[in-house]
């Protein structure tokens, strides 16, 4: 299917979807004709911004011809399939390889375009970067994307990337002229400010790569976390941080006054979270936790997400003892499920490769944290430890969350109480009963007046200018001041400098004999998927996403880790563990008054208040 065809790429093999999309557009056109202009329903975006507002330095549409960046199918002959570890076979099932086919992304982009005109161009630079080469990114709704664009974050795209910050004696000398030819050279890593080699010369970490079929340039950039930071640090280009630390909308029709992602409202800060961690500053010996031949000290993104193995990078080259796997495993298992279901009949999508990538993603999630469980008198203390090089969860924050599930049993192994219960039929989490690690964005009073949306937490991320909550667990080396400066602060929670874990306390009934604790991850919860469905008045992506979500298990949570413990007999209300309830216990309740997470929470409602005082007095 080619660009300009009546049915877009995402509807391949599904003419009924094209018909529904056409009907939706007709309905929208009629709505516009009668002048309906309610926020979120009109055809025009709420904020009518321009492509200039979303300008980023680096390669622009028209700078590189399609003939310079080949499709990934052209790489397959030499770089796979050779073994299960070859670059092509591992890449093709990854979210990198499938980014141009991601139903969740397209539903997100539709809603973002409804709020902010032309923001889709900015979204496409990261998620469908070949659209900059093809020029289809200028169609910010994504309707003209074709199979060239659907190659996702492709082999040749990544391996033609140029380090925008030239390093004499390290960067290939060819980069001098490439950077000099740009109208605007990036000064920071982030915001999809990538630079491509207009001649498409392949770049990689080897100095001895075979050059029989194409030129290869040695590129240390491809082994650095700065390379990954290109797309994994994202600020809202339409906002700028003010001297008082707040963010404010920019004037319309002008590029951002700064290129520094840290000066823009944070949409993603994974690279910053790593850069300000101990992993970046000194490296951390993780004892081989994340796999990889000969690698125990983790210091780059690639050490975890591209673990080394022994294998063949190319059929023309030697077997490498340190071949970097191209799984790019992260937390994308549920999204891979959506993609597999949507393209089940697409011959260009390898379902077996997706299944293998999904398994790697689950494995990565299970490595990202560890858990400690301990009885403290009548409370159960859980400690979730971040073993990764960034916050958990990280990345694009909408919908992503981790929570603690505690199940308490009596001597007969009968469940008597539970915190963080998840109803798999209704896809509903009992949120008030547990600790949920997540980030929520919102609208300030000023943004509310300009947009018409209520101030406070919002699902309109493209308009957000406040962080309402961010209690995600930081990595080793965390520093409050540094993370604040980097646009990754802790909000509505407290972490001490250096803390990379979080403790929670859960009250237990007197008859508790044992407990099980689970840590779960989810990135497609019901409320988020329904918001994308119900907010979409432009195309069918919201409905498509919702149907796929139902078909694939309604965003089934993924278990990250678990533990179990036998509970010793305790006295209800005995907070100091001296075997009785007295004045000292009373003082502990008073001292913890108002805290939402404390061993002084005696009735298990996650807040220390009058009810806990009454519970203690009744046990005196």
N, C-alpha and C positions, 0 to 999 in steps of 0.2 A: 504494500500500500504506500503510495507516494504522497509527498506534501501537496496539499491543495485538494485531495480527494474528499468527497462528501462525508466520509466516515473517518474519524480520527484514529490514530494508532491504537489507543487504549481500547477501542471497540472492535478490534480485529476479530473477524469471524462471528460478530454478534450484531447483525443488521437491526434486530429489534431495539438494541440500545441506541443506534443511530436515529431510529424513528422516534424514540422517547426524547432524545436530546433535541431533535428538530421541533417536536411538540412543545417542549419547555421553552425554547427560544421564541416560538410563535406566541406563547402565552405571555412571555416577558415583553415582547414587542407591543402586544395589545395593552398590557398594563401601562407601558410607557406612554402609549398614544392617548390614554384617558387621563394622563397626568398624575397617576398615583406616585407619591414621593415620600412614603414612609421610610424611615431609616431602616436599612437592611432589606428592603423589598424592591426599591427602585433599581432600574437597569444601571444607571450611572453609579460609580463608586461614591461612597459617603464623602471621602476626601479625594478630590480629583487632582492627583499629583502627576508629574511628568517623568519621562525617562531620565531627564537631567537630574531629578531629585535622587535617583538611584544609581547615579554614575559612580563607578569605582575605578581606580587606576588599573593599569595592566592591559591585557589583550582585549580589544573591542570587536564588535561585529564588523566584518570586512577586513580585519588585519590578517587573518589566516584563511586560506582557501580549503574547502573540503578535501581536495586532492592531497593535501599535506597531512591530514590526520585520517588514517585508514580505520576501517571498522575492525572490531576485535576478531571477527571471523578470519581475517587475513593473518592473524597471529597464531591461530590454532594449529596450522600445519607444522610449524617448527617448535612451538612452545606448549604443545599438548594436543590430544591426550597422550602422555607418555607414561606417567604413573599417577597415583591418586594425589601426589604432592606437586605436580607440575603447575606452573603459573596459570595457564588457561583453565584447566579443569577446576581449580580451586576458586578462581575469580568468577566464573560464569554463574555459580549458584549464590554468590555473595550479594549483599544489598548494594555494594558498589556496582557490580555488574548489572543489577536489576533496578537501579535508581530511576531510570527513565521509564519504568513500568510500575511504579509504586502507587497503588490506589489511594493509600493514606495521604501521600504527598499531594496528589492532584486534588483531593477533597480539601486539604488544608489550603492549597493555593487558590482555589476558587473562592473560598470564604475570605481569604486575605485580599484578593482582588476586589471583592465587593466592598470592603472597607476602605481600601487605599488603591486608587487607580495606578496601574503600571507597576505595582510592587512585584507582580509575577516575574518580571524581568530579573529582579534581584534573586528571587527564589530559584529560578532556572539556572542561574550561574553556578550554583553548587550542585543542585540535584540532577540537572540535565545539561551539563556543561558543553556538550557538543552543539547545543542550540546557539551558542555564541559563534561557533565556527559556521554552522549552517545559516545563521542569521535569523532563525525562527524564534529566538528569544525576544525579538522585537514584537512578536505577537504574544503579548504578555498573558493571554488566557491559555496559551498552549495548544490552540486548535490546529496549528499547522505543523506540529511536531510529527516527524516521520520516523522511519526505522533507523536512519542514521543517528538521529537524536536518541532513540530508545536504547542505544548501546550503553547508556548510563555513564558512569564514571569509567571510561573505557581504558583498555590497555595502552593504546597509543596516546590518548589524551594525557594520562598520568606520566607516561615515559617521554613526553615532549615538553614537560613543564620545566621552566627556567627559574632558577633562584633569582627573585627580583632584586635582592640586595647582593650586589656583586662582591665577591670575595677574592681579591687578587691572589693568585697562586693556588686557589682551590676551585673556583668556578671555571668551567670551560671558557677558553678565550673567545670562542664564538659568541658568547653572551654579551660581550661589550657592544657589538654592533646591534644586536637584537634589542637590548635595553635602550640604546641611543635612538633607535627608530620609533620608540613609543612616544606618544604625546604626553603621557602621564605615567611615570614609573612608580610602582608601589614602594612605600617606605615602611610598611608593616606587613606582617603575616596575618591574614584574616580577611573576612568579608568577601571571599571568593575573588580576591584581587590577584588572579593568576596571570602568568605570562607564558605563552606558548611559543615554541620554536616555529617560525613561519615556514621553515623547510622540513619540518617534521622529523628532524634527526632524533633517533631514539637515544634516551639517556638512562643510565642505570649505575649500579654500584661497582661494576666490574671493570678492571683495567685490561682484562684479557678476553673480552667478549668477541665472539666470532663476527666478522664484518663482511662475510661473503655476500649477503643478500641485502643488507642495509647498513648505513653508517651508524656507529654507536659512539656516544661521547660518555666519558667517565664523569659521573655526577654525584659528589658527596651529598648534595642536597636531598637526594632520594633516600638517604639513610638517616636523615635528621627529622626531629619532631616538628621543625619549622615547616617542612613540606606538608605535614598533616594539618598544621595550623592554618593553612590557606583556606580551608573550608570548615574547620572545626572551632573557629572563633568568629562569632557573628554578632554585629551590633545593628540596631535599627538606624539606617542611614538618614532617616527623616527626623531624628532626635539628636540633641546635643546636651551633654551634662553641663550644669550650671555651677557657679562657684560654691553654692550651698549644698552641692551633692545631688540635687534633684535633676530630672531630665525635662527638656522642653522641646516642643515641636519646632522644626526649622521653617523658614519661609518657603513657600511653594514656588517651584520653577527654578530652583538653584541647587547646585550640588552641596553636599554636606560641607560645612566650614572646616572640618577636620577629617583626616584619613585614619585616625587612631581609633580602633574598635573600642578601646577602653573608655573613650569619650562619648560613646553611643549607648543607648539603652540596650542591655544584654538580652540577646535572643539565644545565644549559646556561648559558653565559656569553657569548653572542655580543654582547649589548648592552654588557656590562661590558668586553669586549675592545675594542669600538669606543670606549667612553666614556673609556678610559684610553690611547687611542692619539693619535697626532699628528693624525689625521683629525678627531677631535672637538675637540682643543685649539686648532688653528690652521687646519685644512684643509690638504689636500695637492693641489698642482697635478699631476694625472695626465695632462695633455696630451690629454684627451678619450678616454682609454683605454677607459672604460666607456660611451662613447657619450653621447648627449644633446646637443640643440641648445643652443649657447651655454654649456655647462657644462664647465669644465676643472678647477676646484678642487672636490675631493670633500670634503664635510664632514658629510654626513648619510647615513643608510642609503638614503634615496630617491634620492640622486645616482647610486648604482650600480644599485639594484634597481628604480627607477622612472624610467629616463632620459627626458629631455624630448624631445618631438618636436612637429611641427606637425600639428594635427588638430582634430577636433570632439569635444568632451566630451559634447555634447548636440545633438540635431537642432534644438533651439530657440535655441541660443546661437551665438556667433561661432566662427570657426576660431581656435583658440588657437595662438600661436607656441611655447608652452611647456607643452603638454599632457603630463602625467606618464603614461607608459605603465603599465598595470596587469598586466604580465607577472609581476612579482615573481620574476624569474628568479634561481635560486640553484643548488643542486647536485642538484636533484630528478629528473634525467632517468631513473634506474632506477626510481624510485617511480612516475613517470608511466607507465612501461612496464607495471608491475604493474596499475595502475588501468585502463589501456586494455584490457588483456587480460581483466580480471575483468568489466568492464562493456561488453564488445564489443557486446552486443545490447541495451543499455539505451538507450532513445531520449532519456533525459535527459542522456546523456554524449556530448559532441561530440568524436569521435576526431580530426577535423581540427584542432580547437583544441588538443587534447593534443599532437599532433604538432608544431604550431607552438611550443607552450610548451616541449616537450622540446628543440627546436633552440635556443631561447633559453637553456635551462639549460646545454647543452653549450657554447655560446658563452661564457657566464659562467665556466664552469670553465676554459676556455682563456684567459680574461683574468686569472684569479686569481693566476697565478704566471708567472715567467719563469725562464730557465735559462742558466747559464754553464758551459762545459766547458773545462778546461785540462789540458794534460799537465804533470806535475811529475816529471821524471825517469822512473822506471818506474811511476808511479802516475797515475791519472786522477782529477782533482779535479772534482767536480760541485758547483755552488752553486744551490740552489733558492731563489728570491727570492719572498717574499710581496708581492704587489701589491694585496692587498685591505685592508680596514679592520678586520679581525679575524684571529684565528688561522686557519690552514689546516691541516686541515679544521676547521670550526666546527659549531655547532649541537648537536643531540642526538647524543651522541658514540658510541653503540653501533653498531659495524659500520663506521663511517666511517674511511677511511684513505687516505693518499697514499704512494706509494713511488717509488723511483728504479730504473729498469731500464737496465742497461748491457750492451751487446752489443759484443764485441770480435772483429775480423776480421783474417785474415792478408792477405798481398799479393794473394792470389787471391780475395779477398772471401768466404772460407769462414769461417763462424762457429767460433771456437776457444774461446770462453769467454763466460759470461753470468752476470750478477748480477741477482737479482730476477726470475727467470724465472717466467712465469705459464702454467700448463697450462689452456688454455681448455676442454678436454674434461672434465677432472676438477675444474675451478674451484679450482685449488690454486696458491698463491703460495709460492715458495721464500723463506720469511721470513728464515732465518738469514743469507742471502747479501747482504742489502741493508739500506738504511735505510728504515724505515717510520714515518711521522708519524701518531700516533694517541694516543688517551687510553684507559687502562684503569682501571676502578674495582675496588674490592675490599672485603673484610670485615676488620675489625680482630679481634684475639683476643677482645675483649669481645663484638663482634657475632656472632662465630662461636659463642661459648658460648650466646648467646641464641637463635640461629636453627638451630643444628645444622649449618650449612653450613661447609665448610672456610675457614679464614682465608686471605687472599691474594686474587689476582684472581678476580673472580666475574662471572657473567652475570646475577646477580640485582640489577639496578640499583636497584630500589625499596628494597632493603635495604642498599645500599652505604654505607660510611662512611669509606672511604679512597681516595686517588688513588694507584694503583700506578705509573702511567706517564702522563706528558703531555709529549711532545716536539714537539707541534704548533708550527709556525713562527709566531711572533708578528708583529704588524703594526708599521709605523713608529711610533716613540714608545714602544716597549715599555720598561717599568721593572719589574724583578724585585720590589721591595718593594710597589709599587702593585698589581701583579697578584696577589701573594700575599695582600694584604689583601682584594682583590676576589674571592677564591676561584677564581682562574684561574692557579695557580702552574705553573712548569716543574718537572717531576718526572722524575728519572732522565735528565737531560740538562743542558746548560749553554748558556744564551744570555746574552751580555753586555747590559747596559742599552743600548737603542737598536738592537740587532741585529734585523733582520727578514729574515734569510736563514739558511741552514744549509749547511755544507760537508761533503762526504763524499769519502773516498778509496777507490779501487778498484785493486788490484794488477793488472798486465798481464803476460801471458807475453811473453818476449823477441821472439817472432815477430809481435807485434801491429803491424798497419800502419794500422788505422783503427778508429774507435769510433762507435757511435750511442748516444745517451742519451735515454730517455723518462721523463716523469713521469706517473704514472697515478693516477686517483682511483677509489675503489670504496666503496659504502655498503651493499651487500648481499652480503658474502662468505659462502662456504659455511658456515663454522663458526657464524656468527651465525644464518643462516636455519635450519640444522639444530637449533640450540639452541632457537629459538622453536617449531619443530615438535615436537621430542621432549619439551620441557618442558610442553607444553599437555595438560592432562588434563580440561579443562572444556568446550571446544567444538571446532569444526573449523577455527578460524582458522589454526592452525599448519599443518595439512595443505593448506588452501587456499593459503596463502602459499607453501609449498614448491612446490606444483604450478605456480603462476604464475611462480615464480622459474625453474623449469626451462623452462617454455614461453617465457620472455622472454630466454633466453640465459645463465642462471645468474649473473646479476650481472656481466655483461661489463664489465671495467674501461674507463674513459673516458680517452683520452689528453688530458692537459692541455697539455703542451708537449714539444718535443724539440729536439735539436741533434746535430750530427755533427762529427767532428774527424779530421784526418790525424795519425798518430802518427810522430814522429821516432824514429830509431834510438837506443836507450838501453842502458846496461849494467845488467843485473839486480843489484840490491843497492846500486846507487849512489844513495844517498838525498840527498846534498848536490850532486848534478849536476856533480861535478868530473871525470867521465869514468872514474873508477876506484873500487874498493871498498877502504876503509881504516878506520883507527881512528875517524875522525869519523863514519862511517856506523854503526860499532858503537855508539858513544856515543848516536847518535840512536835506535837500537833500544832500548837500555837505558832511555833517558829516557822513551820511549813505552810502556814495559812495562805490560801490562794494559789498555791502551786498546782499545776495541772498534772505533774508527774512526780510522785514522791512516795516513799514507804509509809508516810503518815496518812495516805489515802486508804482508809480502813474498809470502806464499803465498795470499793472498786468502780467508782464512777469517774475516776481520772481527775478529780479535783479535791483539794483539801478544804473542807468547809464545815458548816454546822453539823451536817450528817455524820462526819467522822468524829467530831467532838462527842456527839450523842452516843456513837458506837463505843467509843472509849469509856465513857462514863457508865454505860450499861455493863461493861465488862470489869469495872473496878471492883 
